[in-house]
Amino acid sequence: MDYIAEFLKEKENRIESYGDNQKLQNITKQFSEATLAEKYSYNFSWLGRPIIQYPQDIMALQEIIWEVKPDLIIETGIAHGGSIIFSASMLELIGHGKVIGIDIDIRSHNKKEIESHPMFNRITMFEGDSTSLEIAKKVYSISRKYNKILVILDSNHTHEHVLKELNLYAPLVSIGSYCVVFDTMIEDSNVVYDRPWGKGNNPKTAVWEYLKSHNEFVIDKKIENKLLLTVAPDGYLKRVK
């Protein structure tokens, strides 16, 4: 008996069943609603830097990066730097690759901490609007040197901004890799945001609009089913062609 194959098959069947398990789905929704208002995702760090993500999504990214083994990871949204430090540390384990981090406002105290971090040797940061032609030209210039590219979008969460980011950066994603769009859960939440985004105007609506004309990407529901708790429902986009 092939015990490894049996284990993997059991896992696959179990994950698939979660998608139809209404009890689990309801519990997850309740937890998400309760923790969003309490800023639960702000409680975690990666190698000393705040990462502002659910641990489940960090685990999912770890699995994706280890499977894809990208040469380049492009991230929009830097904040405290935890996410780009995470990506850089994964590439350090793999043994190759660079991270591009983009943010419209890289605050001096965060920049200082990121630049002094042991993982900074794998990071390039650009300050500016991720949807601007100036920033896009810089990213495209660097990306020409790489074959396997992963994109993570986590900056301004309005529909318009995320759709622009998708149109700019999703084409850089290599076949078999992912464009991960965070905070799509805004569409499903009853939390009222004191921000420009909300129901009907958020990353998930941008993903839905983008996919109408881009069948080279599919939503990887297996990741969402496996995690149960995620800030990125419909946000794990796999490039298949």
HUMO-V869309 format. One record per run of one state. SS is the DSSP state (H for helix, E for strand, - for the rest). FROM is the first residue (numbers start at 0). TO is the last residue. If there is no record, write none. Layout:
BEGIN
ss = {SS;SS}
from = {FROM;FROM}
to = {TO;TO}
END
This chain:
BEGIN
ss = {-;H;-;H;-;H;-;E;-;E;-;H;-;E;-;H;-;E;-;H;-;H;E;-;H;-;E;-;H;-;E;-;H;-;E;-;E;-;H;-;E;-;H;-;E;-}
from = {0;2;18;21;37;39;43;44;46;48;50;54;68;71;76;81;94;97;103;107;115;119;122;127;132;143;148;153;158;172;177;181;183;188;197;198;200;201;202;211;216;219;220;227;235;239}
to = {1;17;20;36;38;42;43;45;47;49;53;67;70;75;80;93;96;102;106;114;118;121;126;131;142;147;152;157;171;176;180;182;187;196;197;199;200;201;210;215;218;219;226;234;238;240}
END
